[in-house]
Amino acid sequence: MKKIRIGIIYGGKSGEHEASLSTAKAVIGEIDFDKYEVYPFYITKSGEWRMGAQVLAPVDDKKRLTFEQGGAAGVNAEAWAALFGSPSSGEPQPALPPSAEAAPSAPSSKPVVVSGAPSAAYAAPKVDVAFPLLHGTLGEDGAVQGLLEMLDVPYVGAGVLATAVGMDKVAMKKMFASAGLPQCVYRYFTRKQWERDRSYFLMEIEMSLGYPCFVKPANLGASAGIFKARNREELIEAVREAFSYDRKVIVEEFVDAREIEVSVLGNEAPRASVPGEIVAAAGALDYKAKYADGKSVMTIPADLPLETVQEAQELAVRAFQAIEGSGLSHVDFFLKRDDGKLLVNEIDTLPGLTSFSMYPKLWKESGLAYRELLDELIRLAVERREERRNPKYDTDE
């Protein structure tokens, strides 16, 4: 049986570059090499695209995935498009320039580098399914998804709309509100609005949210750039810091609550995992706790009454559908300590898939092992592409 060619895309121009490497290492460590041919596509921190040799076994060190050795030049956008080609066409695939080196038959840290216009010197591997593992900006905000849509390459995860909405916390909360999902109180503004009407927004926040409150960049993941403000002075400073990450800031009320997470898997008929509870060692989740040191404390399954479990699963699916999600997502909840009410906090359309991550752990507890989860994600990618294809636009008529 012919193996499916998988293109793993990771790294990226994002503050979550290292998280992406960790996720890529974990996925490569669990994928079934008897079913798939795996090709790594690394994006450097400066935005260069580099294709590595076919991966034939798990990688012991994520640094081996960065292809930094050799001082090779980066892959430009035209070469990247040529490299992927179009799996749906029966035409010969574009090839790499004569100067590019052919991929060796064994794993290697030396990249196959592409630059300039394609030629007929070397036939590039045709990717059947792309597996984007790019956390943060330009990875889970619809950017790479749009590129893959244009190339007609099936890809794992949510589409352009869902990823863009999932990244923008303000747009996300507006869509949740339209779906009637319970949420905490929040306010938001752009940099220009803040500069023009700072007094108004300070008054609005103090009257509607009070202190303490949490200040976040609207477009950033992995719990980075979150600041707790206990008074006006701290609020002003937190907003200033948040604007260093994004042009739009959101401020949320403090909620005394437990943090509950539910994983969602599927396309048109999504299903929810058992809920889990997560508490960072420092008391609030941050980037390092999630991705680097594994010190966050997870309780799987969460110790919850049956009715709360069922409500969390129902709300998770509704949140997933509200943004038109597909493939995978996890949904964060606040479970208020005073009245037991669930509030939807946010949805992550590309949750971490490291050995520390909640998403695969919740599915394992729900009866789906990591390798089976990867199989299902790849199957869903192909299914979604077929469902979205419009025969009318696939012809020249």
C-alpha positions in Angstrom: 0.0 0.0 0.0 1.4 3.4 -1.0 2.4 5.6 1.9 0.8 9.0 2.4 3.4 11.8 2.1 3.1 14.2 5.0 4.7 17.7 5.1 5.4 18.8 8.6 5.6 22.6 8.8 7.1 24.1 11.9 9.2 26.9 13.4 8.1 30.2 12.1 8.4 34.0 12.7 6.7 33.9 16.0 7.5 34.2 19.7 6.3 30.6 19.9 9.0 29.3 17.6 10.4 27.0 20.3 7.0 25.7 21.2 6.5 24.8 17.5 9.8 22.8 17.5 8.7 20.9 20.6 5.4 20.0 19.0 7.1 18.9 15.7 9.5 16.7 17.6 6.5 15.1 19.5 4.5 14.5 16.4 7.5 13.0 14.5 8.1 10.9 17.5 4.6 9.3 17.4 3.7 9.2 13.7 3.4 5.8 12.1 6.3 5.6 9.6 4.8 2.4 8.2 1.9 4.5 6.9 3.5 7.8 6.2 6.5 9.4 4.4 7.5 12.4 6.5 9.1 15.5 5.1 10.1 18.4 7.4 9.6 22.0 6.3 11.3 24.3 8.8 10.7 28.1 8.9 13.5 30.0 10.5 12.9 32.9 12.9 13.7 35.2 10.0 11.1 33.6 7.8 13.3 31.4 5.6 11.8 28.1 4.4 14.0 25.0 4.5 13.1 21.5 3.5 15.0 18.7 5.2 15.6 15.2 4.0 12.8 12.6 4.5 12.5 11.7 8.2 12.6 7.9 8.7 12.6 7.7 12.5 11.8 9.8 15.6 14.2 12.7 16.3 16.0 12.7 19.6 16.8 16.4 19.8 14.6 19.2 18.4 17.7 21.1 17.4 18.1 18.5 14.6 14.9 19.9 13.1 16.3 23.5 12.6 18.7 22.7 9.8 21.0 25.5 10.8 24.2 23.6 9.9 25.8 24.5 6.5 24.8 28.1 6.4 22.3 27.5 3.5 20.2 30.2 2.1 16.4 30.2 2.6 13.6 29.1 0.4 11.6 31.9 -1.2 7.9 31.9 -1.6 7.9 30.9 -5.3 10.1 27.9 -4.6 8.0 26.9 -1.6 4.9 26.9 -3.8 6.7 24.8 -6.5 7.9 22.5 -3.8 4.4 21.6 -2.7 2.9 21.6 -6.1 -0.8 20.4 -6.3 -1.6 16.8 -5.1 -4.9 17.0 -7.0 -3.3 17.4 -10.4 -2.1 14.6 -12.6 0.7 16.8 -14.1 4.4 16.3 -13.3 5.4 18.2 -10.2 7.7 21.2 -10.4 11.3 20.5 -9.7 14.1 22.2 -7.8 16.9 24.2 -9.3 20.1 22.4 -10.5 22.1 23.8 -7.6 19.8 22.1 -5.0 21.0 18.9 -3.5 18.8 15.8 -3.7 17.5 14.5 -0.4 19.5 11.6 1.0 17.7 8.3 1.8 18.5 8.5 5.5 17.7 11.2 8.0 20.1 14.2 7.9 20.5 17.6 9.5 21.5 19.0 6.1 18.6 20.7 4.4 17.5 20.6 0.8 17.6 24.3 0.0 15.5 25.9 -2.8 15.8 29.4 -4.2 15.1 31.0 -7.5 12.9 29.7 -10.3 12.2 25.9 -10.5 13.8 23.8 -13.2 13.7 20.2 -14.2 16.9 19.1 -12.4 15.3 17.4 -9.4 11.8 16.2 -8.8 10.5 17.5 -5.5 8.4 15.2 -3.4 4.7 15.8 -3.8 3.1 16.4 -0.4 -0.3 14.6 0.0 -1.2 16.3 3.3 0.4 19.3 5.1 0.6 19.2 8.8 1.1 22.8 10.1 2.5 22.9 13.6 3.2 26.7 13.6 2.1 28.2 16.9 1.3 31.9 17.1 1.3 34.6 14.5 1.6 33.5 10.8 0.9 30.0 11.8 -2.4 29.7 13.6 -3.9 33.0 12.4 -5.1 31.9 8.9 -1.9 33.0 7.1 -0.4 29.6 6.2 -3.9 28.1 6.0 -4.7 30.5 3.2 -1.5 29.7 1.4 -2.4 25.9 1.6 -5.9 26.6 0.4 -4.5 28.4 -2.7 -2.3 25.4 -3.4 -5.2 23.0 -3.0 -3.2 21.0 -0.4 -5.2 19.2 2.3 -3.9 20.3 5.7 -4.5 19.3 9.3 -6.5 21.6 11.5 -8.9 24.5 11.1 -9.4 26.6 8.1 -8.7 30.3 7.4 -11.7 31.7 9.1 -11.5 29.6 12.3 -7.8 30.1 12.8 -8.0 33.8 12.3 -10.9 34.1 14.7 -9.2 31.7 17.1 -6.2 34.0 17.2 -8.0 37.2 17.6 -9.5 37.1 21.1 -11.9 40.0 20.4 -13.3 38.5 17.2 -13.5 35.1 19.0 -15.5 36.6 21.9 -17.9 38.3 19.5 -18.6 35.0 17.7 -19.1 33.3 21.1 -21.6 36.0 22.1 -23.5 35.5 18.8 -23.7 31.8 19.7 -25.1 32.6 23.2 -22.0 31.2 25.0 -21.4 32.4 28.6 -18.3 34.5 29.0 -16.6 36.9 31.4 -16.9 40.7 31.1 -14.3 42.3 28.9 -13.4 45.5 27.1 -11.0 46.1 24.2 -9.4 49.0 22.2 -6.7 49.7 19.7 -3.6 51.6 20.2 -5.0 54.7 18.5 -8.2 54.5 20.5 -6.3 54.2 23.8 -4.1 57.2 22.9 -7.1 59.3 22.0 -9.5 58.3 24.8 -7.4 56.8 27.6 -9.4 58.5 30.3 -12.7 57.0 29.0 -11.3 53.5 28.8 -9.8 53.7 32.3 -13.1 54.8 33.7 -15.0 52.1 31.7 -12.6 49.3 32.9 -12.8 50.4 36.5 -16.6 50.7 36.5 -17.3 47.5 34.5 -14.5 45.2 35.5 -12.8 46.6 38.6 -9.5 45.4 40.0 -7.7 43.1 39.7 -8.1 42.6 35.9 -6.1 40.9 33.2 -4.6 42.7 30.2 -3.8 40.7 27.1 -2.7 41.4 23.5 -5.7 40.5 21.3 -3.6 38.4 19.0 -1.2 36.2 20.8 -1.2 32.6 22.0 0.6 30.3 24.5 -0.4 32.6 27.5 2.3 35.0 26.5 2.1 38.7 27.2 -0.6 38.5 29.9 -0.5 41.0 32.7 -2.4 41.3 36.0 -3.3 44.8 37.0 -4.3 45.5 40.7 -4.7 49.3 40.4 -4.8 52.1 37.8 -1.0 52.5 37.7 -0.5 48.8 37.0 -3.3 48.9 34.4 -1.6 51.7 32.5 1.7 49.9 32.6 0.1 46.6 31.6 -1.6 48.2 28.6 1.7 49.7 27.5 3.4 46.3 27.7 0.5 44.6 25.9 0.8 47.1 23.0 4.4 45.9 22.4 2.9 42.6 21.3 -0.1 43.8 19.3 -2.0 46.9 18.1 -5.2 45.7 19.9 -5.6 44.9 23.6 -8.3 43.2 25.5 -8.9 43.6 29.3 -10.9 40.9 31.2 -12.4 40.8 34.6 -10.8 38.7 37.2 -12.8 35.4 37.8 -12.1 33.3 40.9 -12.3 30.0 39.1 -10.8 26.6 38.3 -9.4 26.3 34.8 -11.0 23.4 32.9 -10.1 22.3 29.4 -11.9 20.1 26.8 -10.4 18.8 23.6 -12.5 18.7 20.4 -11.9 16.6 17.4 -13.8 16.4 14.1 -15.2 18.3 11.2 -19.0 18.5 10.7 -19.7 16.1 13.6 -17.1 17.1 16.3 -16.8 15.2 19.5 -15.5 16.3 22.9 -13.0 14.6 25.2 -13.3 14.2 28.9 -12.5 17.5 30.7 -9.2 18.0 32.4 -8.1 20.6 34.9 -4.8 22.4 34.7 -2.9 24.6 37.3 0.6 26.0 36.7 3.1 25.7 39.5 3.2 29.5 39.7 -0.5 29.7 40.0 -1.2 31.1 36.5 -0.4 29.4 33.2 2.4 30.9 31.2 4.4 30.0 28.1 7.2 28.1 30.1 4.7 26.1 32.1 2.8 25.0 29.0 5.7 24.1 26.7 9.1 24.2 28.3 9.4 22.6 31.7 6.2 20.5 32.1 5.6 21.9 35.6 1.9 22.6 35.2 -0.2 20.3 37.2 -2.8 18.4 35.3 -5.8 16.4 36.6 -7.2 14.1 34.0 -10.1 13.6 34.1 -11.0 16.6 36.1 -12.9 16.0 39.4 -16.3 17.3 38.4 -19.9 16.3 38.8 -21.4 14.4 35.8 -23.7 17.3 34.9 -20.7 19.7 34.8 -18.8 17.3 32.6 -21.6 17.1 30.1 -22.1 20.8 30.1 -18.4 21.4 29.5 -18.5 19.0 26.6 -21.6 20.5 25.1 -20.2 24.1 25.4 -16.9 23.0 23.9 -18.6 21.6 20.8 -20.7 24.7 20.5 -17.6 27.0 20.8 -15.9 24.9 18.1 -18.9 25.2 15.8 -19.3 28.9 16.5 -16.0 29.7 14.8 -16.6 27.0 12.2 -13.7 24.9 13.5 -12.4 21.7 11.9 -9.8 19.1 12.8 -8.7 19.9 16.3 -9.1 22.5 19.0 -9.2 22.8 22.7 -11.5 25.0 24.7 -10.6 26.6 28.0 -13.3 27.3 30.6 -13.5 29.1 33.9 -15.4 27.1 36.5 -16.5 29.7 39.0 -15.8 28.7 42.6 -18.8 30.6 44.1 -21.7 29.2 42.0 -20.2 26.5 39.8 -21.0 28.3 36.6 -19.0 27.6 33.5 -17.7 30.5 31.4 -16.0 29.9 28.0 -12.6 31.6 28.1 -11.1 30.9 24.7 -10.5 28.3 22.0 -7.1 27.3 20.6 -7.2 25.9 17.1 -3.7 24.6 17.3 -3.2 23.3 20.8 0.2 22.0 21.9 1.0 18.4 21.0 4.0 17.9 23.2 4.4 15.2 25.8 3.3 17.8 28.4 0.3 19.0 26.5 -3.3 18.6 27.6 -4.8 17.9 24.2 -3.3 14.4 23.5 -3.5 13.5 27.2 -7.3 14.2 27.2 -7.8 12.1 24.1 -5.8 9.3 25.6 -8.0 9.3 28.7 -11.0 9.3 26.3 -9.7 6.2 24.6 -7.7 7.5 21.6 -4.0 6.9 21.8 -1.6 9.6 20.4 -0.7 7.6 17.2 -4.4 7.0 16.5 -5.1 10.7 17.1 -2.6 11.6 14.4 -4.2 9.1 12.0 -7.6 10.7 12.7 -6.3 14.2 12.2 -4.8 13.3 8.8 -8.0 11.6 7.8 -10.0 14.6 8.8 -7.7 16.9 6.7 -8.5 14.9 3.6 -12.2 14.7 4.4 -12.4 18.4 4.9 -10.7 19.1 1.6 -13.1 16.8 -0.3 -16.1 18.4 1.4 -15.0 21.9 0.5 -14.2 21.2 -3.2 -16.6 22.7 -5.6 -16.6 20.7 -8.9 -17.9 23.8 -10.8 -14.6 25.6 -10.0 -12.5 22.5 -10.7 -13.1 22.7 -14.5 -12.2 25.3 -17.1 -15.8 25.7 -18.2 
